[in-house]
């Protein structure tokens, strides 16, 4: 069965791990190839420069008008997003961006029924806020009603499969607030595809991205990746760090968005059932042929996905806006 070209609304915690930045570029590359339309972005980190970094990539790919929703509060935190903003000139100031729930509701209300694919590649704080929302000037529907009417499906990076009983995956753990994930997932009444932490992990053979060193020096993806490796955050393993060049890295988020757009490629088997989220951010997947959820089981080798599917999309070099 062939699926129609999706319209993607991307909820990202860009500014934490670097794979989010590569994923924004990958989404634009897929849109340039005519594989999808981009509706907008939700920035789910408390960093004002994360909004600007998303906008910088949007501008590089010639889409400066795409909306970016933000969190209500920011804190000062120096990450690779700062480097992207500092090198990119006039980009959207995070403090000037609209609130995420307003962007969510405005974009969904204006979309045709059942037309939107929401891809989440971070924590689910702002999706949870959308589901908490009530009627407003954009729509008389509540958040759950709006999602049910406008969203075709969700593609969520989170958990491990088929089960994870102990070491909670980072997105489901939600910075020590795991019930946010549990509450959001349990209130969604649309199909959900889950991409687990085991799929895309560099330790499982998915590491890719070293060829980003060959991108133009002013490419925002190269700038961000290089800054990330030169100033690795505290949670990056200590071996060999810091690095002077971009290194192979995990591609959890790239796989999530690529599958949201290109599910017809059949790179994975979709296992149906119900994903039960635990209070600590753990999960257990119960297989059932008629379940509303699926998780992905790879059908091809990790190296093929990493080097033949994902990396070429991150290496695209469109003419920068105004160039």
LUMMARVO-732140 format. One line per 3 residues: number of its first residue (from 1); their letters; for each residue x, y, z of C-alpha. Coordinates in steps of 0.1 Angstrom, whole numbers, plus 5000, padded with zeros to 4 digits. Layout:
N
NUM = a = X,Y,Z | ... .
***
This chain:
323
1 = xxx = 5000,5000,5000 | 5014,5034,4990 | 5009,5063,5013 .
4 = xxx = 5003,5099,5003 | 5030,5126,5006 | 5030,5135,5043 .
7 = xxx = 5029,5170,5058 | 5054,5170,5087 | 5052,5190,5120 .
10 = xxx = 5084,5184,5138 | 5087,5186,5176 | 5124,5187,5185 .
13 = xxx = 5147,5193,5215 | 5175,5207,5194 | 5203,5221,5215 .
16 = xxx = 5207,5188,5235 | 5221,5160,5214 | 5234,5170,5180 .
19 = xxx = 5213,5145,5159 | 5184,5170,5161 | 5203,5195,5140 .
22 = xxx = 5211,5169,5114 | 5175,5159,5114 | 5162,5194,5106 .
25 = xxx = 5185,5194,5076 | 5174,5159,5066 | 5138,5170,5067 .
28 = xxx = 5145,5199,5043 | 5164,5176,5020 | 5134,5153,5018 .
31 = xxx = 5111,5183,5011 | 5135,5195,4984 | 5132,5160,4968 .
34 = xxx = 5094,5164,4968 | 5089,5136,4994 | 5070,5158,5020 .
37 = xxx = 5058,5192,5030 | 5070,5210,5061 | 5043,5226,5083 .
40 = xxx = 5065,5240,5110 | 5086,5233,5141 | 5082,5231,5179 .
43 = xxx = 5113,5238,5199 | 5111,5218,5231 | 5143,5229,5249 .
46 = xxx = 5145,5259,5273 | 5171,5276,5251 | 5164,5307,5231 .
49 = xxx = 5192,5300,5206 | 5176,5266,5197 | 5148,5286,5180 .
52 = xxx = 5173,5306,5161 | 5193,5275,5151 | 5161,5259,5136 .
55 = xxx = 5154,5292,5118 | 5190,5293,5105 | 5186,5259,5089 .
58 = xxx = 5152,5269,5075 | 5168,5299,5059 | 5197,5280,5045 .
61 = xxx = 5173,5257,5027 | 5153,5286,5014 | 5123,5283,5038 .
64 = xxx = 5126,5314,5061 | 5089,5317,5068 | 5084,5284,5085 .
67 = xxx = 5069,5289,5120 | 5088,5278,5151 | 5071,5275,5185 .
70 = xxx = 5089,5280,5217 | 5087,5271,5254 | 5073,5296,5279 .
73 = xxx = 5106,5300,5298 | 5142,5301,5289 | 5174,5296,5308 .
76 = xxx = 5210,5306,5298 | 5228,5275,5285 | 5257,5276,5260 .
79 = xxx = 5253,5248,5234 | 5260,5242,5197 | 5228,5261,5190 .
82 = xxx = 5246,5293,5201 | 5274,5286,5176 | 5248,5282,5148 .
85 = xxx = 5230,5314,5157 | 5263,5334,5161 | 5275,5323,5126 .
88 = xxx = 5241,5328,5108 | 5234,5365,5110 | 5198,5377,5111 .
91 = xxx = 5178,5348,5124 | 5147,5345,5146 | 5153,5355,5182 .
94 = xxx = 5139,5328,5205 | 5123,5355,5227 | 5103,5368,5197 .
97 = xxx = 5090,5334,5187 | 5053,5325,5194 | 5044,5301,5222 .
100 = xxx = 5045,5264,5212 | 5009,5256,5220 | 4997,5285,5200 .
103 = xxx = 5017,5274,5170 | 5005,5238,5174 | 4969,5248,5176 .
106 = xxx = 4971,5274,5148 | 4988,5250,5123 | 4966,5221,5131 .
109 = xxx = 4934,5241,5130 | 4942,5254,5095 | 4952,5220,5082 .
112 = xxx = 4929,5196,5063 | 4914,5169,5084 | 4937,5139,5089 .
115 = xxx = 4966,5155,5070 | 4993,5161,5095 | 5021,5137,5106 .
118 = xxx = 5036,5149,5140 | 5072,5136,5145 | 5086,5140,5180 .
121 = xxx = 5124,5136,5184 | 5127,5148,5220 | 5108,5151,5252 .
124 = xxx = 5070,5154,5251 | 5065,5184,5273 | 5049,5207,5246 .
127 = xxx = 5029,5179,5230 | 5015,5172,5265 | 5007,5210,5268 .
130 = xxx = 4989,5208,5235 | 4968,5179,5248 | 4960,5200,5279 .
133 = xxx = 4948,5229,5259 | 4912,5241,5255 | 4893,5260,5229 .
136 = xxx = 4908,5293,5216 | 4906,5317,5187 | 4921,5291,5164 .
139 = xxx = 4896,5263,5171 | 4866,5255,5193 | 4881,5220,5199 .
142 = xxx = 4901,5209,5229 | 4937,5197,5223 | 4928,5160,5221 .
145 = xxx = 4898,5168,5198 | 4921,5189,5175 | 4947,5161,5174 .
148 = xxx = 4921,5135,5166 | 4906,5156,5138 | 4938,5168,5121 .
151 = xxx = 4966,5143,5127 | 4970,5112,5106 | 4997,5096,5128 .
154 = xxx = 5025,5103,5152 | 5061,5090,5148 | 5078,5091,5182 .
157 = xxx = 5115,5086,5191 | 5113,5071,5226 | 5117,5039,5246 .
160 = xxx = 5134,5007,5238 | 5118,4976,5222 | 5102,4952,5228 .
163 = xxx = 5107,4963,5264 | 5128,4983,5287 | 5124,4975,5324 .
166 = xxx = 5153,4993,5340 | 5174,5020,5323 | 5147,5045,5312 .
169 = xxx = 5154,5059,5277 | 5162,5096,5278 | 5131,5110,5259 .
172 = xxx = 5107,5089,5280 | 5126,5098,5312 | 5119,5134,5303 .
175 = xxx = 5146,5151,5324 | 5133,5134,5355 | 5096,5140,5347 .
178 = xxx = 5087,5107,5331 | 5050,5109,5338 | 5048,5136,5311 .
181 = xxx = 5056,5109,5284 | 5032,5084,5299 | 5004,5109,5301 .
184 = xxx = 5009,5122,5266 | 5010,5088,5250 | 4980,5075,5268 .
187 = xxx = 4958,5105,5256 | 4967,5102,5219 | 4939,5084,5200 .
190 = xxx = 4958,5083,5167 | 4982,5056,5154 | 5018,5060,5168 .
193 = xxx = 5050,5045,5154 | 5078,5042,5180 | 5115,5044,5172 .
196 = xxx = 5135,5029,5200 | 5169,5039,5214 | 5184,5007,5201 .
199 = xxx = 5176,5018,5165 | 5201,5044,5154 | 5226,5040,5182 .
202 = xxx = 5262,5043,5171 | 5271,5014,5194 | 5248,4992,5173 .
205 = xxx = 5266,5001,5141 | 5245,5032,5131 | 5273,5058,5136 .
208 = xxx = 5275,5083,5107 | 5282,5119,5100 | 5320,5122,5096 .
211 = xxx = 5315,5133,5060 | 5298,5165,5073 | 5334,5177,5077 .
214 = xxx = 5333,5182,5039 | 5303,5206,5040 | 5310,5243,5033 .
217 = xxx = 5323,5261,5063 | 5292,5283,5065 | 5267,5254,5064 .
220 = xxx = 5248,5256,5097 | 5249,5218,5101 | 5287,5217,5098 .
223 = xxx = 5290,5246,5123 | 5267,5230,5149 | 5282,5195,5146 .
226 = xxx = 5318,5208,5148 | 5310,5229,5179 | 5293,5199,5195 .
229 = xxx = 5324,5178,5191 | 5348,5205,5201 | 5328,5212,5233 .
232 = xxx = 5311,5179,5241 | 5284,5182,5268 | 5288,5165,5301 .
235 = xxx = 5269,5134,5292 | 5291,5125,5263 | 5315,5096,5272 .
238 = xxx = 5350,5109,5281 | 5371,5088,5257 | 5390,5109,5232 .
241 = xxx = 5371,5141,5239 | 5372,5168,5229 | 5376,5162,5192 .
244 = xxx = 5389,5186,5165 | 5366,5172,5137 | 5331,5158,5134 .
247 = xxx = 5329,5122,5144 | 5304,5094,5136 | 5274,5098,5158 .
250 = xxx = 5240,5082,5165 | 5211,5089,5142 | 5180,5081,5163 .
253 = xxx = 5162,5113,5153 | 5172,5111,5116 | 5157,5076,5114 .
256 = xxx = 5125,5089,5130 | 5119,5117,5106 | 5131,5096,5076 .
259 = xxx = 5106,5069,5084 | 5078,5095,5090 | 5084,5106,5054 .
262 = xxx = 5096,5074,5036 | 5078,5046,5053 | 5071,5030,5019 .
265 = xxx = 5108,5021,5015 | 5102,4991,5038 | 5136,4995,5056 .
268 = xxx = 5118,4982,5087 | 5091,4958,5098 | 5063,4974,5117 .
271 = xxx = 5054,4953,5148 | 5018,4962,5159 | 5005,4963,5195 .
274 = xxx = 5003,4986,5225 | 5032,5004,5241 | 5028,5006,5279 .
277 = xxx = 5048,5035,5293 | 5060,5031,5329 | 5061,5058,5356 .
280 = xxx = 5099,5059,5356 | 5100,5063,5318 | 5103,5026,5311 .
283 = xxx = 5082,5008,5285 | 5068,4974,5276 | 5054,4966,5242 .
286 = xxx = 5025,4942,5240 | 5021,4927,5205 | 4986,4927,5191 .
289 = xxx = 4975,4926,5155 | 4949,4953,5160 | 4969,4975,5183 .
292 = xxx = 4971,5013,5178 | 5009,5014,5180 | 5038,4999,5161 .
295 = xxx = 5076,4997,5168 | 5102,4993,5141 | 5124,4962,5136 .
298 = xxx = 5151,4968,5110 | 5151,4947,5078 | 5185,4959,5065 .
301 = xxx = 5219,4962,5081 | 5227,4993,5102 | 5255,5004,5079 .
304 = xxx = 5232,5005,5049 | 5207,5028,5068 | 5235,5050,5081 .
307 = xxx = 5257,5054,5051 | 5234,5048,5021 | 5201,5063,5034 .
310 = xxx = 5207,5089,5061 | 5241,5104,5056 | 5236,5115,5019 .
313 = xxx = 5205,5135,5030 | 5225,5154,5056 | 5251,5162,5029 .
316 = xxx = 5227,5181,5006 | 5239,5216,4996 | 5211,5238,4984 .
319 = xxx = 5218,5274,4976 | 5214,5295,5007 | 5184,5318,5007 .
322 = xx = 5195,5350,4989 | 5226,5332,4975 .
***
